[in-house]
Amino acid sequence: MTDAQVVDQPPPKATEGDIWRAVITDMEQRRETGISRYGTPLQAHNGRDAVVDAYQEALDLAVYLRQEIVERIDLRTAILRAATLLEQPHKHDWRPDLVQCAVELDALSILRAALR
């Protein structure tokens, strides 16, 4: 996984918003979805193996994270390629390549929007 950029990161900077509050809100909404779907909140001794459920969710999480990494790399690559083409227009007719970059960027943004 050489392109996953598994590296140490700098300490976080203070910005706007509260991610904890957003996650708590998401959890509250998820609880309501579960009650609506199953008629009860998640409870112990419900006939399911919680470890198996959690493991399957963790596997899903891993592939979703990897998908996001690949999509970010693809998007960054397309942007850098477009920027390079714009900086060196005299070397060749860059317009077809730039159009292809735009198509790739548009396809990635459409895919992202559809997945959210």
C-alpha positions in Angstrom: 0.0 0.0 0.0 2.7 2.5 -1.0 0.3 5.2 -2.1 -1.8 5.3 1.1 0.6 7.8 2.7 0.8 6.1 6.1 3.0 8.7 7.8 3.1 10.6 11.0 1.0 13.7 10.9 1.5 17.1 12.5 -0.6 18.1 15.5 -4.1 19.4 14.6 -4.8 23.1 14.2 -7.8 24.7 15.9 -10.6 25.3 13.4 -14.4 25.6 13.3 -16.9 23.0 14.3 -17.1 20.1 16.7 -16.5 16.6 15.2 -17.5 15.0 18.5 -20.9 16.7 18.4 -21.4 15.7 14.8 -20.6 12.0 15.6 -23.0 12.1 18.6 -25.7 13.5 16.3 -24.9 10.8 13.7 -25.2 8.1 16.4 -28.5 9.4 17.6 -29.8 9.4 14.1 -28.4 5.9 13.5 -30.2 4.7 16.7 -33.5 6.1 15.5 -32.9 4.3 12.1 -32.3 1.1 14.0 -35.5 1.5 16.0 -37.5 2.3 12.9 -36.1 -0.6 11.0 -36.0 -3.3 13.7 -38.6 -2.0 16.2 -36.0 -1.8 19.1 -32.7 -0.2 19.8 -29.7 -2.5 19.8 -29.8 -4.6 23.0 -27.6 -7.3 24.5 -28.6 -11.0 24.1 -30.4 -10.3 20.8 -29.5 -13.5 19.1 -26.6 -12.0 17.0 -22.9 -12.3 17.5 -21.7 -8.8 18.2 -18.1 -9.6 17.4 -19.0 -11.0 13.9 -21.2 -7.9 13.3 -18.4 -5.6 14.4 -15.8 -7.4 12.4 -17.9 -7.3 9.2 -18.4 -3.6 9.8 -14.7 -3.1 10.3 -14.0 -4.9 7.0 -16.5 -2.6 5.2 -14.8 0.4 6.9 -11.4 -0.7 5.6 -12.6 -0.9 2.0 -14.4 2.4 2.2 -11.3 4.1 3.6 -9.2 2.6 0.8 -11.7 3.7 -1.8 -11.4 7.3 -0.5 -7.6 7.1 -0.5 -7.6 6.0 -4.2 -10.2 8.6 -5.2 -8.2 11.4 -3.5 -5.0 10.2 -5.2 -6.8 10.1 -8.6 -8.2 13.6 -8.0 -4.9 15.0 -6.9 -3.2 13.4 -9.9 -5.7 14.9 -12.4 -5.4 18.3 -10.8 -1.6 18.2 -10.9 -1.7 17.0 -14.5 -4.0 19.8 -15.5 -1.8 22.4 -13.7 1.3 21.1 -15.4 -0.4 21.3 -18.8 -1.5 24.9 -18.1 2.0 25.9 -17.1 3.6 24.5 -20.2 1.3 25.2 -23.1 4.1 25.9 -25.5 5.5 22.3 -25.4 2.6 20.8 -27.4 -1.1 21.1 -28.0 -2.3 20.6 -24.4 -6.0 21.1 -25.0 -7.0 17.5 -25.6 -5.1 16.5 -22.5 -6.7 19.3 -20.5 -10.2 18.2 -21.8 -9.4 14.7 -20.6 -8.4 16.0 -17.2 -11.6 17.9 -17.0 -13.6 14.8 -17.9 -11.7 12.8 -15.2 -12.3 15.5 -12.6 -16.0 15.8 -13.5 -16.4 12.0 -13.3 -14.8 11.9 -9.9 -17.0 14.7 -8.6 -20.1 13.0 -10.0 -19.1 9.7 -8.4 -18.4 11.5 -5.0 -21.7 13.2 -5.1 -23.6 10.0 -5.9 -21.9 8.2 -3.0 -22.8 10.8 -0.4 
